[in-house]
Amino acid sequence: MEKTIEDPPTSAVLLDHCHFSQVIFNSVEKFYIPGGDVTCRYTFTQHFIPRQKDWIGIFRCGLNWTIQLLITPDTGSIWHQVGWKTVREYYTFMWVTLPIDLNNKSAKQQEVQFKAYYLPKDDEYYQFCYVDQDGVVRGASIPFQFRPENEEDILVVTTQGEVEEIEQHNKELCKENQELKDSCVSLQKQNSDMQAELQKKQEELETLQSINKKLELKVKEQKDYWETELLQLKEQNQKMSSENEKMGIRVDQLQAQLSTQEKEMEKLVQGDQDKTEQLEHLKKENGHLFLSLTEQRKDQKKLEQTVEEMKQNETTAMKKQQELMDENFDLSRRLSEKKMICNALQREKERLEGENDLLKRENSRLLSYMGLDFNSLPYQVPTSDEGGAGQNPGLVYGNPYSGIQESSSPSQLSIKKCPICKADGICDHTLEQQQMQALCLNCPICDKIFPATEKQIFEDHVFCHSL
């Protein structure tokens, strides 16, 4: 038994459970000429819906094929000859082509073509059978043979043994024929019973047809709903396709990024190795630094001791500075008192000089009254520069103010002149100079002068001389 590329779906369903009347085979010949292709034509009934894995097979009936009566509402009584028991006994098969529109009448008429290469080469009886994808027979044709047209005119020469075998076979056939006649009478009785049952089924069929029409309307509505959903699904499919394309582009970009990151990772691994080496080197340096840090801590302790000593020295210097500031304040107070005295003396000096000028003018007037010239006198009146050491001999009774001049001269000679304004005694310049000296800090070692605001620098400078 020959097969094509893929085996069809079969089952061990018995003939009692098959429905031979749902697919009707048309124009089946009694015999087909060997060596040529065979076209099988068939028609779907009204309520049969073909599926994708349905197939049509050629089955061998053999010489002992049986007769099975099937009664359908559409075609009445149909006789089918069957000589096989399960759909697995096919000789060859062809897949069924699904029609585009089952509602069209032309779609009900279908055909398949069997190639001559796959057809049987003997003269046994065969028949077409339609099998659905569940392995259930939906239709069967009348038996046919593969033989030439003029086979009846050929003289058959047989031997005595073959004749005896044929006679024995004929006896068996006669016996089987008698059994078939008995079964035919039984079948006729069954047929009458089935006719009555058929009438009931016909009424039930009409009821079912009305129900079927209602269901068809519901099916149509459901079909419209499904078509709407199908359009929506197609739109969603298009969106998903565009998104898939975008995702594909994104995947390419991510792969490029991944390759870049892998290269960067290799660089990072290499850098990590370098850093590991640097870390080992740094650990060694850290050990050396730890040793040096220990030494620095010892030096730091020494420096802390030195700083403590410097703080003590600073405290002592602060005390000395406070004493000096107190002394400076006392000196400033005394300087203010001296300045007041100096101002009083300065005013007294100016007054005396004014009186001296008056006396000079009075003396000149008296001399002119006496007819004497002041410049021709042998003795001049002593001036304030000469200090008034003696009396003027030109006066008969002497100078009555000579005592006052003498008493004031020593204080005038003891006062220094200001180097800026050339004034005698204490002036604003000398007082400012003394105040600046009081506000400055002089180094006792190198005589360097520091402003009073730079006290810390001054103390550090003095401490540096002690190192």
Salt bridges, closest charged atoms under 4 A:
GLU6 OE2 - LYS53 NZ 3.53
ASP7 OD2 - LYS3 NZ 3.83
GLU111 OE1 - ARG41 NE 3.41
ASP122 OD2 - ARG60 NH2 2.79
ASP132 OD2 - ARG51 NH2 3.66
ASP132 OD2 - ARG138 NE 2.93
ASP134 OD2 - ARG51 NH2 2.64
GLU151 OE1 - ARG147 NE 3.66
GLU204 OE1 - LYS201 NZ 3.97
GLU285 OE2 - HIS281 NE2 2.66
ASP330 OD1 - ARG333 NH2 2.47
GLU337 OE2 - ARG333 NH1 3.24
GLU348 OE2 - ARG351 NH2 2.02
GLU353 OE2 - LYS349 NZ 3.96
GLU355 OE2 - ARG351 NH1 2.58
GLU362 OE2 - ARG365 NH2 2.07
ASP424 OD2 - LYS349 NZ 3.64
